Amino acid sequence: MQLKDKYVIVYGAAGAVGSAVARAFSRAGATVFLTGRNLAGVQAVATGIGGKAEAAVVDALDEQSIEAHLKSVIDRVGRVDVSFNAVGIRNTTLQGVALSNLDIEQFSLPIATYTRSYFLTSRVAARQMIRQKSGVIMTVTSTPSRIGIPLMGGVGPAMSAVESLTRGLSAELAPHGIRVIGLRPHGMPESDTIKEVFGLHANAWGISREQFEELIAGRTHTRRLSSLTEMADMAVFAASDQASGLTGTIFNLSLGSLDD
């Protein structure tokens, strides 16, 4: 098992990405500590996983909340091997509007939210992992980090900032035995969040959500979008010792729509 005897914290564990990755980590042998703002949602994921999963309320935008939870994990098991952040925010008013018409607060919200959460969870994890001289910190972005897509608002700049943070963290933490890896999936239409986003863009273009999904899928080499399972399986590999040669990089899961 790739993650046998590993201890993992997942932020945003009740969401589609966080829950899929948490389940994959558990199947790979890890003990997973699942966090989110809503205990009921996180607990449902933990219950579905079983005995090696625990749920807790953590605000991934609040440093004290993050630190208190990490301390409780360290007090119990002695270390954290992987910190995986999958936080997300509702996109209802963030996308589907031209930049020239977008309110400054709505433009700034994803930039402020994602950069704050990733910085705080990474910094808190890094301080513990430096003491351990080991660990993996993982981020999640999306293809607008690399290409211009209409009506994305501040999401594209936010994703670019998170990828830059990923590389910067790796440059500083690699000498301490810590790897920092990003995942950049494309689509994952089974996610309710992606369905919502596709609907916003479809409405803006005057087409159906299914037509918009086909349009996006048509830009990939495979003529389909990546799945939650593919993304979660790659997360397991990236977190495992088999990926020890990888740090400071973003896993391109765009199925060819981006050329790296």
Buried (B, 14 or more C-beta within 10 A) or exposed (E): EBBEEBBBBBBBBBBBBBBBBBBBBBBBBBBBBBBBBEBEBBBBBBEEBEEBBBBBBBBBBBBEBBBEBBEBBBEEEEBBBBBBBBBBBEBEBBBBBEEEEBEEEBBBBBBBBBBBBBBBBBBBBBEBBBEBEBBBBBBBBBBBBBEEBEBBBBBBBBBBBBBEBBBEBBEEBEEBEBBBBBBBBBBBBEBEBBBBBBBBBBEBBEBEBEEBBBBBBEBBEEEBBBBBEBBBBBBBBBBBEEBEEBBBBBBBBBBEBBEE
